[in-house]
């Protein structure tokens, strides 16, 4: 493609022949772009791994009845936010807590009645916030790149046009031959700013939407897990009360 080759060559020549200020602007934009692409690829693989491990964890969660055994398996899902929330919740329960009907829920029930459930609820909420915060890490840089890069490029363009007009005044002519090189050089900075900003904005919006979906799933899981613990805690408490009534009745009968 001779036309494309000539365009690439002319742009490259413009960058090399640009002023020091324009080259400095282009270097800044290049740094923004490289860091943004590094974050984009890092988040891509992170989200893909997290989604895959979440799916595997949910498959085990709905199959396994003994959650202590699931706790051992969940520790292998290092990239799964839901597994991290589950482990944080299990740490608040009794070490021997298997979460079956009739289990001793000393890790949930205590002298304060439902105080253990309130602590568990706060633990799950804090864990959800931590996982969402981890997924959101470095996304602010993408937002900054998307917002700032066009203005940095425009700044380079304005400086380039000022320099071009100064050159015109020195030459004493305003012909297109004298104006075009300086304006072309100046517009390269604007193009570079847009090239850095557009991928960053697209990636930022995409990852924010993914985080919203995953955060909704985490909150749903924490609510379901808390309801399950509360349900089993109630059934365990009822079974212990029934057992105490039977013992009391036996003692009265013996008298």
N, C-alpha and C positions, 0 to 999 in steps of 0.2 A: 504494500500500500504506500505509494510514493507520497500521497497527500498527508497521511498520518505521520509518516516518517519525518516529513518536513515540518509538521506542526510540533512534534516532539522535540525535534532539534532546535526549532526556534524558541520554544519555551525554555529549554535547557540553556540555550545561549543567553536568553533574557535573565535567567536566574544568576548565571555566572557574571554577567555584565551589570547586574543591579548594584545600587548603592549599598553602602555598609548598613544603613538603617533598614532598608528593604530586606537584605539578606538576614539581618538579625531577627526581623519579624517572621521570616520564613522558617528560620531555625526554631523559634519558639512554637510556631504552629506545627512543625514537624514533631517536636517533642510531645505536644498535646495529642497529636494524632497517634503516635506510636504507643503512648501510655494507654490511650483510649482503646486501641485495638487489642492490647494485651489484656485489659480488663474484660473486653467483650468476649474474647476466647476463653479466658479463665472462668467467667460466669457461665458461658455456654456449657462447658464440661461439668461445672459444679451443679448446675440445675439439672442437667441430664442424669448425672449420677444420683442426685438427691431424689428425683422422681422415680428412678428405677428401684432404689433401695426402699423408698416409701411403699411402693407397690409390693415388694417382697415382704416387708414387715407386716403390712395389712393382711396379706395372705396367711401369714403365720398367726397373727393376732386373732383372727376369726376361727382358726382351727384349734389352737392350743387352749386347754382349759386351765392348766396350771401355769400361772403367770410368772412364778418363780423360775420355772424352766425357760419360759419365753425371755425372761430377763437376761439369762445367760446368753441366749442366742442374739438378743437385740444389741448387746454390746459390740457385736461385729459390724453392725450397720453404722459406721462412723459418719457417713454423709447423709443419713436419713434424719430430717428434723423431727418427724413423728416419733422415731425410735428414741431420740434424745429426750423428748418430752416424756415418753413412757418411763425411761430410766430415772428421770428426775422425780417423777411421781412415786415410783417404786422405792426410791431411797427414803421417802417419808413414811413408808409402811414398815411393819415388822419384818425383820430379816427372814423369818420363816413363813411369811404370809403367802399363801397359795391362791387366795381369792376364790375359794369354793364355798358353797353353802355349808354352814356349820363350822367354818374355820374360826379360830380365835383371832379377832380383829383388834388386838391390843394396840396395834400401830395406828388405828383409826379412832377407836373409842377410848376414852380415858376418863378421869375424874370430871372433866369438863363437858362430858356428853359429846356434842357435835363439834367441839373445838378442833379435834383432829381433822375433820372434814374441811373446816375453814382453812386450816394450815395447808392441807393438800391442795385446795382450790387456789390459794395464793401461789403455791409452788408451781402448779401447772401454768398459771397465768404468767408468772415470771419467766418460766422456761419458754413459753410461746414467744414472749417479747424478745428473749435472747436469740432464739432461732431466727426470727424475722430480722432482727438487727444484724445477725451474721450474713443473711442473704442480701441485705441492703448495703453491706460494706462496699466501699469504693464506687457505688453508683452515683454518689454526689459528684465525683470527678467527671463522670460522663455528662451529667447535667451542666456542670461548670463549663466543660468543653463546648457543649452545644450552645450555651448562652454567650460565651466570651469569644470564641474563635472568630465568628463573623466580624465582631467589632475590632479584634486585633488585625484581621485582614484589611478591614476598612481603614484602620489607622495607618497601615503600611501603604495603602493606596493613596490616601490623602497626602502623606509625606512624599510619595513618588510623584504625584501630580504637581505639588509645590516645587519639587526639584526640577520637573520638566519645564514648568513656566519660568523658573529662574534661568534655565538653559536657553529658552526662547528669547528672554529679554537680553541675554548676553549676545546671542547671534543676531538679534535685530530683525528676525523674520518669523512669521506665524504660518508658514506653509505646512501642509500635511506631512511633508518629509521631515520637517523639524519636530513636529508635535507627536507623530505616531510612535516613535521608539520610546519616549518617556511615558506616554499614556499606557502603552502595552506593558511596559515594565511595572507600572503601578498597579494595573489590573491583575497581575499575577498574584499579588498578595490577597486580593479579594477572593480569587478562585481557590487559593490554598486555604483560606479561612472557611469557605463553604465545604471544601473537601474534608476538612477536619471535623466540622460541626454536624454535617448530615448523618454520617454513620453513628455518631455518639448520641444524637437525639433519637434516632430510630431504635437503637439498642436500649437506651434508657427507658423509653416508653414500653418496649416489649418486656423487659425484665421487671418493670414495676407491675405490669399486668400479671405476669407469672407469680410474683410475690403475693399479690392480692389473692390469687386462687389458692396458693399453698398456705397462706395464713388462714384463710377460711377453713381449709381442711384441718389444719392444726387445732384451731379453736373447736371445731366439731369433734375431733378426736378427744381433746381434753375434757369437753363436756360429757361425752359418752363414757369416758374412763371414770370420771368423778361420779357419774350416775351409777355405774356398775359397782364401784366401791361402796357407795351409799346404800345401794340395794343389798349387797352382801353383808354390809355391816348391820343393817336392820334385821335381816334374816338370822344372822348369827346372834344378835342380841335377843331376838325372840326365842331362839332355841335355848339359850342359856336361862332365860326367865322361865320357860316351860320346864326345863330340867330342875330348876330350883323349886318350882311349885310341886313337882312330883316328889322331890326329896322331903319337902315340908309336909306334904300329905301323908307320906309314909311314916314320918315321925309322929304325926298326930294319931294315925291309925294304930301305931305300936303302943301308944299310951292307953 
